[in-house]
């Protein structure tokens, strides 16, 4: 994330297969490098989504399936 947000200048990220929130989540690392960085978290596990929505409240979290990427982009 430091390389992508820092050296590559990327500031929009899709984290597909987010998993359970932990310390140093993707958006925290990215925003420390570039405060403009925005992350959308995507997972297909309802349990993960409940935890992510509770613990990553300052981010965007959505249901989505990597095998159907067009539904995520829509
Ligand atoms: C091992 S966790 C990864 C956690 C985190 N991304 C990491 O690298 O530490 C894998 C996650 O991918 C999600 N996942 C598995 N298949 C998926 C799919 N087809 N579409 C979206 N998410 C999926 C699972 O629900 C799980 O939360």
PDB file of the backbone (N, CA, C, O) and the ligand in Angstrom, with CONECT records:
HET    LIG  A 101      27
ATOM      1  N   UNK A   1       0.831  -1.201   0.000  1.00  0.00           N
ATOM      2  CA  UNK A   1       0.000   0.000   0.000  1.00  0.00           C
ATOM      3  C   UNK A   1       0.867   1.253   0.000  1.00  0.00           C
ATOM      4  O   UNK A   1       0.550   2.235  -0.672  1.00  0.00           O
ATOM      5  N   UNK A   2       1.966   1.217   0.759  1.00  0.00           N
ATOM      6  CA  UNK A   2       2.849   2.391   0.772  1.00  0.00           C
ATOM      7  C   UNK A   2       3.432   2.630  -0.620  1.00  0.00           C
ATOM      8  O   UNK A   2       3.571   3.775  -1.051  1.00  0.00           O
ATOM      9  N   UNK A   3       3.772   1.550  -1.318  1.00  0.00           N
ATOM     10  CA  UNK A   3       4.323   1.685  -2.669  1.00  0.00           C
ATOM     11  C   UNK A   3       3.257   2.214  -3.633  1.00  0.00           C
ATOM     12  O   UNK A   3       3.514   3.130  -4.414  1.00  0.00           O
ATOM     13  N   UNK A   4       2.042   1.617  -3.567  1.00  0.00           N
ATOM     14  CA  UNK A   4       0.986   2.004  -4.511  1.00  0.00           C
ATOM     15  C   UNK A   4       0.519   3.436  -4.277  1.00  0.00           C
ATOM     16  O   UNK A   4       0.387   4.221  -5.215  1.00  0.00           O
ATOM     17  N   UNK A   5       0.265   3.770  -2.981  1.00  0.00           N
ATOM     18  CA  UNK A   5      -0.249   5.103  -2.668  1.00  0.00           C
ATOM     19  C   UNK A   5       0.860   6.155  -2.725  1.00  0.00           C
ATOM     20  O   UNK A   5       0.611   7.317  -3.045  1.00  0.00           O
ATOM     21  N   UNK A   6       2.071   5.737  -2.412  1.00  0.00           N
ATOM     22  CA  UNK A   6       3.171   6.689  -2.374  1.00  0.00           C
ATOM     23  C   UNK A   6       3.843   6.841  -3.730  1.00  0.00           C
ATOM     24  O   UNK A   6       3.686   7.861  -4.402  1.00  0.00           O
ATOM     25  N   UNK A   7       4.581   5.837  -4.119  1.00  0.00           N
ATOM     26  CA  UNK A   7       5.392   5.956  -5.330  1.00  0.00           C
ATOM     27  C   UNK A   7       4.577   5.945  -6.613  1.00  0.00           C
ATOM     28  O   UNK A   7       4.948   6.605  -7.584  1.00  0.00           O
ATOM     29  N   UNK A   8       3.454   5.191  -6.634  1.00  0.00           N
ATOM     30  CA  UNK A   8       2.663   5.091  -7.870  1.00  0.00           C
ATOM     31  C   UNK A   8       1.580   6.166  -7.950  1.00  0.00           C
ATOM     32  O   UNK A   8       1.017   6.396  -9.020  1.00  0.00           O
ATOM     33  N   UNK A   9       1.286   6.821  -6.837  1.00  0.00           N
ATOM     34  CA  UNK A   9       0.299   7.904  -6.857  1.00  0.00           C
ATOM     35  C   UNK A   9      -1.138   7.431  -6.995  1.00  0.00           C
ATOM     36  O   UNK A   9      -2.016   8.224  -7.336  1.00  0.00           O
ATOM     37  N   UNK A  10      -1.394   6.158  -6.738  1.00  0.00           N
ATOM     38  CA  UNK A  10      -2.769   5.653  -6.818  1.00  0.00           C
ATOM     39  C   UNK A  10      -3.512   6.053  -5.547  1.00  0.00           C
ATOM     40  O   UNK A  10      -2.982   5.910  -4.445  1.00  0.00           O
ATOM     41  N   UNK A  11      -4.742   6.557  -5.697  1.00  0.00           N
ATOM     42  CA  UNK A  11      -5.471   6.986  -4.489  1.00  0.00           C
ATOM     43  C   UNK A  11      -6.871   6.378  -4.398  1.00  0.00           C
ATOM     44  O   UNK A  11      -7.608   6.684  -3.461  1.00  0.00           O
ATOM     45  N   UNK A  12      -7.250   5.526  -5.346  1.00  0.00           N
ATOM     46  CA  UNK A  12      -8.534   4.833  -5.263  1.00  0.00           C
ATOM     47  C   UNK A  12      -8.254   3.326  -5.306  1.00  0.00           C
ATOM     48  O   UNK A  12      -7.577   2.831  -6.208  1.00  0.00           O
ATOM     49  N   UNK A  13      -8.789   2.612  -4.313  1.00  0.00           N
ATOM     50  CA  UNK A  13      -8.510   1.184  -4.191  1.00  0.00           C
ATOM     51  C   UNK A  13      -9.795   0.401  -3.966  1.00  0.00           C
ATOM     52  O   UNK A  13     -10.691   0.850  -3.251  1.00  0.00           O
ATOM     53  N   UNK A  14      -9.875  -0.777  -4.586  1.00  0.00           N
ATOM     54  CA  UNK A  14     -10.905  -1.763  -4.302  1.00  0.00           C
ATOM     55  C   UNK A  14     -10.218  -2.921  -3.587  1.00  0.00           C
ATOM     56  O   UNK A  14      -9.331  -3.565  -4.147  1.00  0.00           O
ATOM     57  N   UNK A  15     -10.627  -3.182  -2.352  1.00  0.00           N
ATOM     58  CA  UNK A  15     -10.050  -4.299  -1.593  1.00  0.00           C
ATOM     59  C   UNK A  15     -11.077  -5.429  -1.608  1.00  0.00           C
ATOM     60  O   UNK A  15     -11.983  -5.472  -0.776  1.00  0.00           O
ATOM     61  N   UNK A  16     -10.921  -6.339  -2.566  1.00  0.00           N
ATOM     62  CA  UNK A  16     -11.890  -7.421  -2.746  1.00  0.00           C
ATOM     63  C   UNK A  16     -11.394  -8.649  -1.998  1.00  0.00           C
ATOM     64  O   UNK A  16     -10.293  -9.141  -2.244  1.00  0.00           O
ATOM     65  N   UNK A  17     -12.230  -9.138  -1.075  1.00  0.00           N
ATOM     66  CA  UNK A  17     -11.804 -10.207  -0.172  1.00  0.00           C
ATOM     67  C   UNK A  17     -11.185  -9.581   1.069  1.00  0.00           C
ATOM     68  O   UNK A  17     -10.104  -9.960   1.519  1.00  0.00           O
ATOM     69  N   UNK A  18     -11.903  -8.623   1.596  1.00  0.00           N
ATOM     70  CA  UNK A  18     -11.425  -7.787   2.714  1.00  0.00           C
ATOM     71  C   UNK A  18     -10.990  -8.607   3.914  1.00  0.00           C
ATOM     72  O   UNK A  18      -9.923  -8.374   4.480  1.00  0.00           O
ATOM     73  N   UNK A  19     -11.817  -9.564   4.298  1.00  0.00           N
ATOM     74  CA  UNK A  19     -11.544 -10.334   5.516  1.00  0.00           C
ATOM     75  C   UNK A  19     -11.934  -9.527   6.748  1.00  0.00           C
ATOM     76  O   UNK A  19     -12.401  -8.394   6.638  1.00  0.00           O
ATOM     77  N   UNK A  20     -11.737 -10.119   7.911  1.00  0.00           N
ATOM     78  CA  UNK A  20     -12.088  -9.438   9.153  1.00  0.00           C
ATOM     79  C   UNK A  20     -11.141  -8.267   9.390  1.00  0.00           C
ATOM     80  O   UNK A  20      -9.937  -8.380   9.159  1.00  0.00           O
ATOM     81  N   UNK A  21     -11.687  -7.138   9.851  1.00  0.00           N
ATOM     82  CA  UNK A  21     -10.832  -5.984  10.127  1.00  0.00           C
ATOM     83  C   UNK A  21      -9.779  -6.326  11.170  1.00  0.00           C
ATOM     84  O   UNK A  21      -9.996  -7.160  12.049  1.00  0.00           O
ATOM     85  N   UNK A  22      -8.646  -5.669  11.054  1.00  0.00           N
ATOM     86  CA  UNK A  22      -7.544  -5.925  11.974  1.00  0.00           C
ATOM     87  C   UNK A  22      -6.868  -4.608  12.292  1.00  0.00           C
ATOM     88  O   UNK A  22      -7.439  -3.547  12.041  1.00  0.00           O
ATOM     89  N   UNK A  23      -5.671  -4.652  12.834  1.00  0.00           N
ATOM     90  CA  UNK A  23      -4.900  -3.437  13.030  1.00  0.00           C
ATOM     91  C   UNK A  23      -4.225  -3.117  11.706  1.00  0.00           C
ATOM     92  O   UNK A  23      -3.834  -4.017  10.963  1.00  0.00           O
ATOM     93  N   UNK A  24      -4.095  -1.841  11.422  1.00  0.00           N
ATOM     94  CA  UNK A  24      -3.450  -1.429  10.183  1.00  0.00           C
ATOM     95  C   UNK A  24      -4.229  -1.945   8.974  1.00  0.00           C
ATOM     96  O   UNK A  24      -3.709  -2.709   8.161  1.00  0.00           O
ATOM     97  N   UNK A  25      -5.481  -1.511   8.875  1.00  0.00           N
ATOM     98  CA  UNK A  25      -6.276  -1.885   7.711  1.00  0.00           C
ATOM     99  C   UNK A  25      -5.783  -1.115   6.490  1.00  0.00           C
ATOM    100  O   UNK A  25      -5.051  -0.131   6.599  1.00  0.00           O
ATOM    101  N   UNK A  26      -6.209  -1.596   5.327  1.00  0.00           N
ATOM    102  CA  UNK A  26      -5.696  -1.047   4.061  1.00  0.00           C
ATOM    103  C   UNK A  26      -5.862   0.473   3.991  1.00  0.00           C
ATOM    104  O   UNK A  26      -4.927   1.180   3.613  1.00  0.00           O
ATOM    105  N   UNK A  27      -7.051   0.982   4.354  1.00  0.00           N
ATOM    106  CA  UNK A  27      -7.265   2.434   4.207  1.00  0.00           C
ATOM    107  C   UNK A  27      -6.393   3.243   5.167  1.00  0.00           C
ATOM    108  O   UNK A  27      -6.014   4.376   4.871  1.00  0.00           O
ATOM    109  N   UNK A  28      -6.081   2.646   6.324  1.00  0.00           N
ATOM    110  CA  UNK A  28      -5.243   3.372   7.279  1.00  0.00           C
ATOM    111  C   UNK A  28      -3.814   3.519   6.762  1.00  0.00           C
ATOM    112  O   UNK A  28      -3.200   4.577   6.900  1.00  0.00           O
ATOM    113  N   UNK A  29      -3.299   2.459   6.173  1.00  0.00           N
ATOM    114  CA  UNK A  29      -1.950   2.526   5.614  1.00  0.00           C
ATOM    115  C   UNK A  29      -1.936   3.481   4.424  1.00  0.00           C
ATOM    116  O   UNK A  29      -1.034   4.307   4.290  1.00  0.00           O
ATOM    117  N   UNK A  30      -2.948   3.358   3.563  1.00  0.00           N
ATOM    118  CA  UNK A  30      -2.993   4.209   2.369  1.00  0.00           C
ATOM    119  C   UNK A  30      -3.119   5.680   2.759  1.00  0.00           C
ATOM    120  O   UNK A  30      -2.415   6.528   2.210  1.00  0.00           O
ATOM    121  N   UNK A  31      -4.013   5.990   3.707  1.00  0.00           N
ATOM    122  CA  UNK A  31      -4.254   7.396   4.052  1.00  0.00           C
ATOM    123  C   UNK A  31      -3.099   8.008   4.834  1.00  0.00           C
ATOM    124  O   UNK A  31      -2.925   9.227   4.837  1.00  0.00           O
ATOM    125  N   UNK A  32      -2.321   7.177   5.487  1.00  0.00           N
ATOM    126  CA  UNK A  32      -1.137   7.714   6.147  1.00  0.00           C
ATOM    127  C   UNK A  32      -0.117   8.160   5.096  1.00  0.00           C
ATOM    128  O   UNK A  32       0.640   9.109   5.299  1.00  0.00           O
ATOM    129  N   UNK A  33      -0.121   7.453   3.979  1.00  0.00           N
ATOM    130  CA  UNK A  33       0.773   7.804   2.878  1.00  0.00           C
ATOM    131  C   UNK A  33       0.213   8.960   2.062  1.00  0.00           C
ATOM    132  O   UNK A  33       0.938   9.889   1.703  1.00  0.00           O
ATOM    133  N   UNK A  34      -1.089   8.894   1.772  1.00  0.00           N
ATOM    134  CA  UNK A  34      -1.752   9.942   0.988  1.00  0.00           C
ATOM    135  C   UNK A  34      -3.141  10.152   1.582  1.00  0.00           C
ATOM    136  O   UNK A  34      -4.014   9.303   1.403  1.00  0.00           O
ATOM    137  N   UNK A  35      -3.367  11.257   2.279  1.00  0.00           N
ATOM    138  CA  UNK A  35      -4.656  11.500   2.936  1.00  0.00           C
ATOM    139  C   UNK A  35      -5.845  11.481   1.970  1.00  0.00           C
ATOM    140  O   UNK A  35      -6.988  11.320   2.400  1.00  0.00           O
ATOM    141  N   UNK A  36      -5.586  11.642   0.681  1.00  0.00           N
ATOM    142  CA  UNK A  36      -6.697  11.599  -0.293  1.00  0.00           C
ATOM    143  C   UNK A  36      -7.169  10.172  -0.550  1.00  0.00           C
ATOM    144  O   UNK A  36      -8.255   9.980  -1.097  1.00  0.00           O
ATOM    145  N   UNK A  37      -6.395   9.185  -0.177  1.00  0.00           N
ATOM    146  CA  UNK A  37      -6.671   7.796  -0.562  1.00  0.00           C
ATOM    147  C   UNK A  37      -8.051   7.345  -0.094  1.00  0.00           C
ATOM    148  O   UNK A  37      -8.452   7.594   1.043  1.00  0.00           O
ATOM    149  N   UNK A  38      -8.754   6.687  -0.980  1.00  0.00           N
ATOM    150  CA  UNK A  38     -10.083   6.153  -0.677  1.00  0.00           C
ATOM    151  C   UNK A  38     -10.091   4.657  -0.987  1.00  0.00           C
ATOM    152  O   UNK A  38      -9.570   4.216  -2.012  1.00  0.00           O
ATOM    153  N   UNK A  39     -10.696   3.887  -0.080  1.00  0.00           N
ATOM    154  CA  UNK A  39     -10.738   2.434  -0.228  1.00  0.00           C
ATOM    155  C   UNK A  39     -12.185   1.972  -0.132  1.00  0.00           C
ATOM    156  O   UNK A  39     -12.915   2.392   0.765  1.00  0.00           O
ATOM    157  N   UNK A  40     -12.599   1.110  -1.051  1.00  0.00           N
ATOM    158  CA  UNK A  40     -13.887   0.434  -0.947  1.00  0.00           C
ATOM    159  C   UNK A  40     -13.590  -1.022  -0.623  1.00  0.00           C
ATOM    160  O   UNK A  40     -12.880  -1.704  -1.362  1.00  0.00           O
ATOM    161  N   UNK A  41     -14.142  -1.487   0.493  1.00  0.00           N
ATOM    162  CA  UNK A  41     -13.943  -2.866   0.928  1.00  0.00           C
ATOM    163  C   UNK A  41     -15.087  -3.723   0.388  1.00  0.00           C
ATOM    164  O   UNK A  41     -16.256  -3.349   0.486  1.00  0.00           O
ATOM    165  N   UNK A  42     -14.737  -4.874  -0.180  1.00  0.00           N
ATOM    166  CA  UNK A  42     -15.735  -5.763  -0.789  1.00  0.00           C
ATOM    167  C   UNK A  42     -15.497  -7.184  -0.280  1.00  0.00           C
ATOM    168  O   UNK A  42     -14.371  -7.680  -0.281  1.00  0.00           O
ATOM    169  N   UNK A  43     -16.571  -7.821   0.152  1.00  0.00           N
ATOM    170  CA  UNK A  43     -16.455  -9.227   0.564  1.00  0.00           C
ATOM    171  C   UNK A  43     -17.791  -9.902   0.302  1.00  0.00           C
ATOM    172  O   UNK A  43     -18.819  -9.235   0.191  1.00  0.00           O
ATOM    173  N   UNK A  44     -17.775 -11.230   0.204  1.00  0.00           N
ATOM    174  CA  UNK A  44     -19.025 -11.946  -0.046  1.00  0.00           C
ATOM    175  C   UNK A  44     -19.501 -12.731   1.177  1.00  0.00           C
ATOM    176  O   UNK A  44     -20.460 -13.498   1.093  1.00  0.00           O
ATOM    177  N   UNK A  45     -18.832 -12.537   2.303  1.00  0.00           N
ATOM    178  CA  UNK A  45     -19.214 -13.249   3.527  1.00  0.00           C
ATOM    179  C   UNK A  45     -20.014 -12.302   4.422  1.00  0.00           C
ATOM    180  O   UNK A  45     -19.480 -11.289   4.875  1.00  0.00           O
ATOM    181  N   UNK A  46     -21.290 -12.618   4.685  1.00  0.00           N
ATOM    182  CA  UNK A  46     -22.128 -11.721   5.493  1.00  0.00           C
ATOM    183  C   UNK A  46     -21.538 -11.426   6.869  1.00  0.00           C
ATOM    184  O   UNK A  46     -21.692 -10.321   7.388  1.00  0.00           O
ATOM    185  N   UNK A  47     -20.871 -12.400   7.453  1.00  0.00           N
ATOM    186  CA  UNK A  47     -20.278 -12.188   8.780  1.00  0.00           C
ATOM    187  C   UNK A  47     -19.143 -11.160   8.704  1.00  0.00           C
ATOM    188  O   UNK A  47     -19.020 -10.291   9.567  1.00  0.00           O
ATOM    189  N   UNK A  48     -18.335 -11.272   7.678  1.00  0.00           N
ATOM    190  CA  UNK A  48     -17.254 -10.298   7.482  1.00  0.00           C
ATOM    191  C   UNK A  48     -17.849  -8.907   7.275  1.00  0.00           C
ATOM    192  O   UNK A  48     -17.331  -7.925   7.807  1.00  0.00           O
ATOM    193  N   UNK A  49     -18.929  -8.819   6.510  1.00  0.00           N
ATOM    194  CA  UNK A  49     -19.538  -7.516   6.226  1.00  0.00           C
ATOM    195  C   UNK A  49     -20.062  -6.860   7.499  1.00  0.00           C
ATOM    196  O   UNK A  49     -19.921  -5.649   7.671  1.00  0.00           O
ATOM    197  N   UNK A  50     -20.664  -7.641   8.392  1.00  0.00           N
ATOM    198  CA  UNK A  50     -21.173  -7.089   9.658  1.00  0.00           C
ATOM    199  C   UNK A  50     -20.027  -6.492  10.469  1.00  0.00           C
ATOM    200  O   UNK A  50     -20.128  -5.378  10.983  1.00  0.00           O
ATOM    201  N   UNK A  51     -18.944  -7.246  10.575  1.00  0.00           N
ATOM    202  CA  UNK A  51     -17.790  -6.754  11.347  1.00  0.00           C
ATOM    203  C   UNK A  51     -17.150  -5.548  10.655  1.00  0.00           C
ATOM    204  O   UNK A  51     -16.772  -4.575  11.307  1.00  0.00           O
ATOM    205  N   UNK A  52     -17.036  -5.626   9.351  1.00  0.00           N
ATOM    206  CA  UNK A  52     -16.397  -4.526   8.624  1.00  0.00           C
ATOM    207  C   UNK A  52     -17.216  -3.252   8.752  1.00  0.00           C
ATOM    208  O   UNK A  52     -16.656  -2.173   8.947  1.00  0.00           O
ATOM    209  N   UNK A  53     -18.536  -3.365   8.645  1.00  0.00           N
ATOM    210  CA  UNK A  53     -19.375  -2.155   8.737  1.00  0.00           C
ATOM    211  C   UNK A  53     -19.299  -1.546  10.131  1.00  0.00           C
ATOM    212  O   UNK A  53     -19.393  -0.328  10.283  1.00  0.00           O
ATOM    213  N   UNK A  54     -19.130  -2.389  11.152  1.00  0.00           N
ATOM    214  CA  UNK A  54     -19.041  -1.890  12.523  1.00  0.00           C
ATOM    215  C   UNK A  54     -17.675  -1.272  12.804  1.00  0.00           C
ATOM    216  O   UNK A  54     -17.578  -0.236  13.462  1.00  0.00           O
ATOM    217  N   UNK A  55     -16.626  -1.909  12.305  1.00  0.00           N
ATOM    218  CA  UNK A  55     -15.272  -1.493  12.695  1.00  0.00           C
ATOM    219  C   UNK A  55     -14.593  -0.590  11.667  1.00  0.00           C
ATOM    220  O   UNK A  55     -13.599   0.069  11.971  1.00  0.00           O
ATOM    221  N   UNK A  56     -15.128  -0.564  10.464  1.00  0.00           N
ATOM    222  CA  UNK A  56     -14.557   0.309   9.430  1.00  0.00           C
ATOM    223  C   UNK A  56     -15.604   1.347   9.050  1.00  0.00           C
ATOM    224  O   UNK A  56     -15.857   1.600   7.872  1.00  0.00           O
ATOM    225  N   UNK A  57     -16.214   1.949  10.091  1.00  0.00           N
ATOM    226  CA  UNK A  57     -17.372   2.808   9.872  1.00  0.00           C
ATOM    227  C   UNK A  57     -17.041   4.038   9.038  1.00  0.00           C
ATOM    228  O   UNK A  57     -17.930   4.617   8.412  1.00  0.00           O
ATOM    229  N   UNK A  58     -15.800   4.438   9.020  1.00  0.00           N
ATOM    230  CA  UNK A  58     -15.426   5.636   8.258  1.00  0.00           C
ATOM    231  C   UNK A  58     -15.025   5.299   6.828  1.00  0.00           C
ATOM    232  O   UNK A  58     -14.397   6.112   6.149  1.00  0.00           O
ATOM    233  N   UNK A  59     -15.387   4.099   6.368  1.00  0.00           N
ATOM    234  CA  UNK A  59     -15.022   3.690   5.009  1.00  0.00           C
ATOM    235  C   UNK A  59     -16.271   3.186   4.276  1.00  0.00           C
ATOM    236  O   UNK A  59     -17.373   3.182   4.825  1.00  0.00           O
ATOM    237  N   UNK A  60     -16.075   2.772   3.052  1.00  0.00           N
ATOM    238  CA  UNK A  60     -17.162   2.173   2.280  1.00  0.00           C
ATOM    239  C   UNK A  60     -16.983   0.659   2.289  1.00  0.00           C
ATOM    240  O   UNK A  60     -15.917   0.148   1.946  1.00  0.00           O
ATOM    241  N   UNK A  61     -18.040  -0.052   2.687  1.00  0.00           N
ATOM    242  CA  UNK A  61     -18.015  -1.517   2.741  1.00  0.00           C
ATOM    243  C   UNK A  61     -19.214  -2.016   1.945  1.00  0.00           C
ATOM    244  O   UNK A  61     -20.332  -1.541   2.146  1.00  0.00           O
ATOM    245  N   UNK A  62     -18.994  -2.972   1.041  1.00  0.00           N
ATOM    246  CA  UNK A  62     -20.118  -3.474   0.251  1.00  0.00           C
ATOM    247  C   UNK A  62     -19.999  -4.980   0.014  1.00  0.00           C
ATOM    248  O   UNK A  62     -18.910  -5.554   0.024  1.00  0.00           O
ATOM    249  N   UNK A  63     -21.159  -5.589  -0.197  1.00  0.00           N
ATOM    250  CA  UNK A  63     -21.202  -6.995  -0.562  1.00  0.00           C
ATOM    251  C   UNK A  63     -20.837  -7.116  -2.035  1.00  0.00           C
ATOM    252  O   UNK A  63     -21.281  -6.316  -2.859  1.00  0.00           O
ATOM    253  N   UNK A  64     -20.032  -8.113  -2.362  1.00  0.00           N
ATOM    254  CA  UNK A  64     -19.672  -8.322  -3.755  1.00  0.00           C
ATOM    255  C   UNK A  64     -18.909  -9.618  -3.893  1.00  0.00           C
ATOM    256  O   UNK A  64     -18.318 -10.125  -2.940  1.00  0.00           O
ATOM    257  N   UNK A  65     -18.938 -10.139  -5.105  1.00  0.00           N
ATOM    258  CA  UNK A  65     -18.284 -11.415  -5.370  1.00  0.00           C
ATOM    259  C   UNK A  65     -17.246 -11.224  -6.472  1.00  0.00           C
ATOM    260  O   UNK A  65     -17.550 -10.747  -7.565  1.00  0.00           O
ATOM    261  N   UNK A  66     -16.026 -11.604  -6.155  1.00  0.00           N
ATOM    262  CA  UNK A  66     -14.913 -11.477  -7.105  1.00  0.00           C
ATOM    263  C   UNK A  66     -15.220 -12.175  -8.430  1.00  0.00           C
ATOM    264  O   UNK A  66     -14.720 -11.768  -9.479  1.00  0.00           O
ATOM    265  N   UNK A  67     -16.036 -13.218  -8.380  1.00  0.00           N
ATOM    266  CA  UNK A  67     -16.338 -13.979  -9.592  1.00  0.00           C
ATOM    267  C   UNK A  67     -17.340 -13.265 -10.492  1.00  0.00           C
ATOM    268  O   UNK A  67     -17.586 -13.678 -11.625  1.00  0.00           O
ATOM    269  N   UNK A  68     -17.923 -12.165  -9.953  1.00  0.00           N
ATOM    270  CA  UNK A  68     -18.865 -11.362 -10.746  1.00  0.00           C
ATOM    271  C   UNK A  68     -18.456  -9.891 -10.641  1.00  0.00           C
ATOM    272  O   UNK A  68     -19.188  -9.070 -10.089  1.00  0.00           O
ATOM    273  N   UNK A  69     -17.282  -9.574 -11.176  1.00  0.00           N
ATOM    274  CA  UNK A  69     -16.739  -8.226 -10.962  1.00  0.00           C
ATOM    275  C   UNK A  69     -17.637  -7.112 -11.489  1.00  0.00           C
ATOM    276  O   UNK A  69     -17.632  -6.009 -10.944  1.00  0.00           O
ATOM    277  N   UNK A  70     -18.410  -7.385 -12.544  1.00  0.00           N
ATOM    278  CA  UNK A  70     -19.266  -6.334 -13.101  1.00  0.00           C
ATOM    279  C   UNK A  70     -20.300  -5.867 -12.090  1.00  0.00           C
ATOM    280  O   UNK A  70     -20.710  -4.706 -12.126  1.00  0.00           O
ATOM    281  N   UNK A  71     -20.738  -6.761 -11.173  1.00  0.00           N
ATOM    282  CA  UNK A  71     -21.729  -6.343 -10.173  1.00  0.00           C
ATOM    283  C   UNK A  71     -21.088  -5.391  -9.161  1.00  0.00           C
ATOM    284  O   UNK A  71     -21.776  -4.549  -8.584  1.00  0.00           O
ATOM    285  N   UNK A  72     -19.800  -5.517  -8.945  1.00  0.00           N
ATOM    286  CA  UNK A  72     -19.097  -4.597  -8.031  1.00  0.00           C
ATOM    287  C   UNK A  72     -18.966  -3.231  -8.691  1.00  0.00           C
ATOM    288  O   UNK A  72     -19.236  -2.207  -8.064  1.00  0.00           O
ATOM    289  N   UNK A  73     -18.560  -3.214  -9.936  1.00  0.00           N
ATOM    290  CA  UNK A  73     -18.361  -1.925 -10.612  1.00  0.00           C
ATOM    291  C   UNK A  73     -19.669  -1.203 -10.846  1.00  0.00           C
ATOM    292  O   UNK A  73     -19.704   0.027 -10.832  1.00  0.00           O
ATOM    293  N   UNK A  74     -20.760  -1.949 -11.062  1.00  0.00           N
ATOM    294  CA  UNK A  74     -22.064  -1.292 -11.221  1.00  0.00           C
ATOM    295  C   UNK A  74     -22.434  -0.529  -9.962  1.00  0.00           C
ATOM    296  O   UNK A  74     -23.497   0.089  -9.905  1.00  0.00           O
TER     297      UNK A  74
HETATM  298  C1  LIG A 101      -8.060 -14.876   4.119  1.00  0.00           C
HETATM  299  S1  LIG A 101      -9.249 -13.595   3.950  1.00  0.00           S
HETATM  300  C2  LIG A 101      -8.197 -12.284   3.354  1.00  0.00           C
HETATM  301  C3  LIG A 101      -8.067 -11.146   4.329  1.00  0.00           C
HETATM  302  C4  LIG A 101      -7.223  -9.991   3.847  1.00  0.00           C
HETATM  303  N1  LIG A 101      -7.558  -9.556   2.494  1.00  0.00           N
HETATM  304  C5  LIG A 101      -5.769 -10.317   3.920  1.00  0.00           C
HETATM  305  O1  LIG A 101      -5.107 -10.433   2.892  1.00  0.00           O
HETATM  306  O2  LIG A 101      -5.245 -10.457   5.040  1.00  0.00           O
HETATM  307  C6  LIG A 101     -10.130 -13.984   2.455  1.00  0.00           C
HETATM  308  C7  LIG A 101     -11.435 -13.206   2.320  1.00  0.00           C
HETATM  309  O3  LIG A 101     -11.888 -13.319   0.974  1.00  0.00           O
HETATM  310  C8  LIG A 101     -13.290 -13.441   1.002  1.00  0.00           C
HETATM  311  N2  LIG A 101     -13.715 -14.080  -0.251  1.00  0.00           N
HETATM  312  C9  LIG A 101     -13.545 -15.372  -0.632  1.00  0.00           C
HETATM  313  N3  LIG A 101     -14.060 -15.595  -1.838  1.00  0.00           N
HETATM  314  C10 LIG A 101     -14.555 -14.393  -2.253  1.00  0.00           C
HETATM  315  C11 LIG A 101     -15.215 -13.972  -3.440  1.00  0.00           C
HETATM  316  N4  LIG A 101     -15.476 -14.835  -4.443  1.00  0.00           N
HETATM  317  N5  LIG A 101     -15.602 -12.684  -3.552  1.00  0.00           N
HETATM  318  C12 LIG A 101     -15.363 -11.812  -2.535  1.00  0.00           C
HETATM  319  N6  LIG A 101     -14.729 -12.142  -1.380  1.00  0.00           N
HETATM  320  C13 LIG A 101     -14.336 -13.429  -1.244  1.00  0.00           C
HETATM  321  C14 LIG A 101     -13.582 -14.259   2.245  1.00  0.00           C
HETATM  322  O4  LIG A 101     -14.911 -14.071   2.685  1.00  0.00           O
HETATM  323  C15 LIG A 101     -12.542 -13.714   3.217  1.00  0.00           C
HETATM  324  O5  LIG A 101     -13.082 -12.660   3.990  1.00  0.00           O
CONECT  298  299
CONECT  299  298  300  307
CONECT  300  299  301
CONECT  301  300  302
CONECT  302  301  303  304
CONECT  303  302
CONECT  304  302  305  306
CONECT  305  304
CONECT  306  304
CONECT  307  299  308
CONECT  308  307  309  323
CONECT  309  308  310
CONECT  310  309  311  321
CONECT  311  310  312  320
CONECT  312  311  313
CONECT  313  312  314
CONECT  314  313  315  320
CONECT  315  314  316  317
CONECT  316  315
CONECT  317  315  318
CONECT  318  317  319
CONECT  319  318  320
CONECT  320  311  314  319
CONECT  321  310  322  323
CONECT  322  321
CONECT  323  308  321  324
CONECT  324  323
END
